[in-house]
Amino acid sequence: MTVDAISQAAAILELGGLVAFPTETVYGLGADAENPTAIAKIYRAKDRPSNHPIIVHLPPESDLTYWAASIPEEAKQLMSAFWPGPLTLILQRAHHIPDAVSGGQNSIGVRCPSHPVAIALLRAFKQGKGGIAAPSANKFGHVSPTTAQHVRDEFPECGKIDQAFDQPSFIDVILNGGQSEVGIESTILDLSRIHTHGPVLLRPGHISAAQIANVIGINPKSADDCAPRVSGTLDAHYAPRTPLALVDSAQLEITLQKFCLAGHHVALMHYSKQPQHHTVCAQIILPDTASGYAHHLYATLRQMDQIGADVIVVETPSQEFAWQGINDRLRRAAHDSIGILERLLGN
């Protein structure tokens, strides 16, 4: 990625445009976090509900006191340990920051990404004094993108880096930084109510609750009914257009046989050493480590979604704690397909 490309993207953001850019988690769809009109473009492009908050991405040198009304000691400890990296902190929003980024709430989600292209863009934007509001660069509720091509597939009307800013597109620039390394969205930890509720884990991710506890000496609690709304926590999210069913390893073979007998086309994702299933129309084996699986998960879901299968069957991953973020994403991806096995197999 050239310096000129980064400079052009930063200028477009300063003019109120939209820029898709890579992070280590997934690709984000960015706008000036202090420009409500630009933020509204994100909501329109994604078909995103206006009360659904957006995470603000900051450069490593950012003054967090500009964005947050208060910064608890635990936040400073976690920033020192995990920033730049895939950890979002929910803090009390500073009064002068528009509530468009927080869905009308008095909190704000902030993180510092570690991808070199993201850092370069953040440092170039407003000379490193701004913040980029950026949810994942996909239509709301769909599978998140982990490559620039995924963004183009999601928004075929979007611009390119060599197009003029006045081109009539939802996205003015896509910065290509290769495939995202982590592959699932950041861990989200609520510290906005730490004095009354303690730290609360709102979305699991690459950074685990155990790692957080090792830094601050407190185990994060599970989300409660009064927790702030945050990205990616609706029951149905991260979903391909093809119905998706999670099937336990012990039931996988017999379930595939039933689909074959019923004449249904199946796309299979698994990680255990299953034999080749000639009855499925597509089959991909994913790594049997949590980090490897997460890295390939969304790209594989997108690939399987193009097969034209009746159902995507996913072997239920390990329930070990390292897989918590992966299981969270798959559970939400399968939510609107609950009962699909019974409907297709008639039992």
C-alpha positions in Angstrom: 0.0 0.0 0.0 1.6 3.3 -1.1 1.9 6.5 0.8 -0.2 8.3 -1.9 -3.0 5.8 -1.5 -3.1 6.3 2.3 -3.0 10.0 1.9 -5.8 10.0 -0.6 -7.9 7.8 1.6 -7.3 10.1 4.6 -8.3 13.1 2.6 -11.5 11.4 1.5 -12.4 10.7 5.1 -11.7 14.3 6.0 -14.1 15.4 3.3 -16.9 13.2 4.7 -16.4 10.1 2.5 -16.3 6.4 3.2 -13.2 4.3 3.1 -13.0 0.5 3.5 -9.8 -0.6 5.1 -8.2 -3.7 6.6 -7.7 -4.4 10.3 -6.2 -7.5 11.9 -9.8 -8.7 12.7 -11.9 -8.0 9.6 -12.2 -5.2 7.0 -13.9 -2.0 8.3 -16.1 0.6 6.7 -14.8 3.9 8.0 -15.9 7.4 8.3 -14.9 10.4 10.4 -16.1 9.6 13.9 -16.8 13.3 14.6 -18.9 13.8 11.5 -22.5 12.7 12.0 -23.3 13.2 8.3 -20.5 10.9 7.3 -21.5 8.3 10.0 -25.0 8.4 8.6 -23.5 7.2 5.2 -22.2 4.1 7.0 -25.7 3.3 8.3 -27.2 3.7 4.9 -24.6 1.7 3.1 -24.9 -1.2 5.5 -28.7 -1.0 6.0 -27.7 -0.8 9.7 -30.2 0.2 12.4 -29.4 3.7 13.6 -29.3 2.6 17.3 -26.6 0.0 16.7 -23.3 1.5 17.9 -20.1 1.7 15.8 -16.6 1.2 17.2 -14.1 4.1 16.9 -10.6 3.2 15.8 -7.8 5.3 17.1 -4.0 5.5 16.3 -1.5 4.3 18.9 -0.6 7.8 19.9 -4.2 8.9 20.4 -5.2 10.9 23.5 -8.0 8.7 24.9 -9.2 11.5 27.2 -10.5 13.3 24.2 -12.9 10.5 23.5 -13.8 9.2 26.9 -15.2 11.1 29.9 -13.3 8.9 32.3 -10.6 6.2 31.9 -10.5 3.6 34.7 -7.1 2.2 35.7 -8.2 -1.2 34.3 -8.6 0.4 30.9 -5.0 1.7 31.1 -3.7 -1.7 32.1 -5.5 -3.4 29.2 -4.4 -0.8 26.6 -0.8 -1.3 27.7 -1.2 -5.1 27.4 -3.3 -5.5 24.2 -3.2 -2.3 22.2 -2.6 -2.2 19.3 -4.7 -5.3 19.0 -8.2 -6.9 18.8 -9.7 -5.5 22.0 -12.5 -2.9 22.1 -13.1 -1.1 25.4 -16.5 0.4 26.2 -16.1 3.7 28.2 -18.2 6.7 29.1 -18.4 8.9 26.0 -17.0 12.4 26.2 -19.8 14.9 25.9 -18.5 16.6 22.8 -18.3 13.4 20.8 -21.4 12.9 18.7 -23.7 10.2 19.9 -24.1 8.9 16.3 -21.2 6.5 16.9 -22.8 5.1 20.0 -26.4 4.6 18.8 -27.6 7.4 21.2 -26.0 5.9 24.3 -23.6 7.7 26.7 -20.9 5.2 26.1 -18.3 4.7 23.3 -16.5 1.8 22.0 -12.8 2.4 21.2 -9.9 0.3 20.0 -6.5 0.6 18.4 -6.0 -1.9 15.5 -2.7 -3.5 14.8 -2.8 -3.9 11.0 -0.1 -1.7 9.5 -2.4 -0.3 6.8 -5.0 0.7 9.5 -2.3 2.3 11.6 -0.9 4.2 8.6 -4.4 5.5 7.7 -5.2 6.5 11.3 -1.9 8.4 11.5 -2.5 10.2 8.2 -6.2 11.1 9.0 -6.2 14.5 10.6 -2.5 14.2 11.3 -3.3 11.4 13.8 -5.7 13.6 15.8 -8.9 12.0 14.7 -10.8 8.7 15.0 -12.4 6.5 12.4 -15.8 5.1 13.1 -15.8 1.7 11.4 -18.1 -1.4 11.7 -17.4 -4.3 9.4 -17.6 -3.6 5.7 -20.6 -5.7 4.8 -24.3 -5.4 4.8 -25.8 -5.6 8.3 -26.0 -9.1 9.7 -24.1 -10.7 6.8 -20.7 -12.5 7.0 -17.9 -10.1 7.7 -15.2 -9.5 5.1 -11.6 -10.5 5.6 -10.3 -9.5 2.2 -10.7 -6.5 -0.1 -12.5 -8.7 -2.6 -15.1 -9.6 0.0 -15.8 -5.9 0.3 -16.1 -5.5 -3.5 -18.4 -8.6 -3.6 -20.6 -7.1 -0.8 -20.7 -3.6 -2.4 -20.4 -4.0 -6.2 -21.2 -0.3 -6.6 -18.2 0.8 -4.6 -15.3 2.9 -5.9 -11.7 2.1 -6.4 -8.5 3.9 -5.2 -7.9 5.6 -8.6 -11.5 7.0 -8.9 -12.3 10.6 -8.2 -13.9 11.4 -4.9 -17.1 12.7 -6.6 -17.9 9.3 -8.1 -21.5 8.3 -7.1 -20.7 5.3 -4.9 -21.4 4.3 -1.3 -17.7 3.6 -0.7 -15.2 5.9 -2.2 -12.0 3.8 -1.6 -11.1 0.3 -0.7 -7.6 -0.1 0.7 -6.2 -3.6 0.1 -4.1 -5.0 3.0 -4.4 -8.7 2.2 -6.3 -11.2 4.3 -7.1 -10.2 7.9 -4.9 -12.2 10.3 -7.3 -12.8 13.2 -10.4 -13.3 11.1 -13.2 -12.6 13.6 -14.2 -9.4 15.2 -12.5 -7.9 18.3 -13.3 -8.8 21.9 -15.6 -6.2 23.5 -15.2 -5.4 27.2 -17.5 -3.0 29.0 -15.7 -0.8 31.5 -18.3 2.0 31.4 -20.0 0.7 34.6 -16.9 -0.8 36.3 -17.6 0.9 39.6 -21.1 -0.7 39.8 -20.9 -3.8 37.7 -17.2 -4.5 37.3 -15.8 -5.5 33.9 -18.3 -7.2 31.6 -17.5 -9.3 28.5 -20.0 -8.3 25.8 -18.5 -10.1 22.9 -15.8 -12.8 23.0 -13.0 -12.7 20.5 -9.3 -13.5 20.0 -8.4 -12.0 23.4 -10.0 -14.2 26.0 -11.6 -13.5 29.4 -8.7 -15.4 31.0 -6.2 -13.1 29.3 -8.1 -10.1 30.5 -8.3 -11.4 34.1 -4.5 -12.0 34.0 -4.0 -8.3 33.4 -6.6 -6.7 35.7 -6.9 -9.4 38.3 -10.7 -9.6 37.9 -12.7 -12.2 35.9 -15.1 -10.4 33.5 -18.7 -11.0 34.1 -21.2 -12.1 31.4 -23.4 -9.6 29.7 -26.4 -8.4 31.7 -29.7 -6.9 30.6 -28.5 -3.3 31.3 -25.3 -3.6 29.4 -24.6 -1.1 26.6 -25.6 -2.2 23.1 -22.6 -3.1 21.1 -21.7 -4.4 17.6 -22.3 -8.0 16.7 -24.4 -9.1 19.6 -27.8 -9.6 18.1 -29.2 -13.2 18.2 -28.9 -13.4 14.4 -25.6 -12.1 12.9 -22.6 -13.0 10.7 -25.0 -15.1 8.6 -24.6 -16.5 5.1 -27.6 -16.4 2.8 -27.7 -20.2 2.6 -29.2 -21.8 5.7 -26.6 -23.0 8.2 -26.8 -26.0 10.5 -24.4 -26.9 13.3 -24.1 -30.7 13.7 -22.2 -32.5 16.5 -19.3 -34.6 15.4 -21.0 -37.8 16.5 -24.1 -37.1 14.4 -22.3 -35.8 11.3 -22.0 -39.0 9.3 -25.6 -40.1 9.8 -26.9 -36.6 9.1 -25.0 -36.4 5.8 -26.4 -39.9 4.9 -29.9 -38.6 5.5 -29.4 -35.5 3.4 -28.1 -37.8 0.6 -31.2 -40.0 0.8 -33.4 -37.0 0.8 -31.7 -35.6 -2.3 -30.5 -32.4 -0.8 -27.3 -30.6 -1.8 -25.0 -30.0 1.1 -21.9 -27.9 1.6 -19.8 -29.3 4.5 -17.4 -27.5 6.8 -15.6 -29.6 9.3 -12.3 -29.7 11.3 -12.0 -33.3 12.6 -10.5 -36.0 10.4 -13.7 -37.0 8.7 -13.5 -39.2 5.5 -14.2 -37.6 2.1 -18.0 -37.4 1.7 -18.8 -37.9 -1.9 -22.5 -37.2 -1.2 -21.8 -33.5 -0.6 -21.5 -30.9 -3.3 -18.6 -29.1 -1.5 -16.4 -30.0 1.4 -13.8 -27.9 3.2 -11.7 -28.9 6.2 -10.7 -26.1 8.5 -7.7 -26.1 10.9 -8.2 -27.8 14.2 -6.7 -24.9 16.2 -8.8 -22.0 17.3 -6.6 -19.4 15.8 -6.3 -21.2 12.4 -10.1 -21.9 12.3 -10.9 -18.3 13.1 -8.5 -17.0 10.4 -10.3 -19.1 7.7 -13.9 -19.0 9.0 -15.5 -16.1 7.2 -13.7 -16.6 3.9 -15.0 -20.3 4.0 -18.5 -19.3 4.8 -18.5 -16.8 1.9 -17.1 -19.5 -0.4 -19.7 -22.0 0.7 -22.5 -19.4 0.2 -21.7 -19.4 -3.5 -22.1 -23.1 -4.0 -25.9 -23.1 -4.4 -26.4 -25.8 -1.7 -29.6 -26.3 0.2 -27.8 -26.1 3.5 -24.3 -25.4 4.9 -23.5 -28.1 7.5 -20.9 -27.1 10.0 -19.3 -29.6 12.3 -19.8 -28.1 15.8 -16.4 -26.9 16.9 -14.6 -27.7 20.1 -16.3 -26.3 23.3 -12.9 -25.5 24.9 -12.6 -21.9 26.1 -10.2 -20.9 23.3 -13.0 -21.5 20.8 -15.5 -19.2 22.6 -15.4 -16.4 20.0 -15.8 -18.9 17.1 -18.7 -20.7 18.7 -20.3 -17.3 19.4 -20.1 -16.3 15.7 -21.4 -19.7 14.4 -24.3 -19.7 16.9 -25.5 -16.3 15.7 -24.9 -17.3 12.1 -27.2 -20.3 12.5 -29.8 -18.6 14.6 -32.3 -17.8 11.7 -31.8 -21.4 10.5 -32.9 -23.1 13.7 -35.0 -26.2 12.7 -33.5 -26.4 9.2 -32.5 -30.0 9.7 -36.1 -31.0 10.7 -37.6 -29.0 7.8 -35.3 -30.5 5.1 -35.3 -34.0 6.5 -38.9 -34.1 7.5 -38.4 -35.3 11.1 
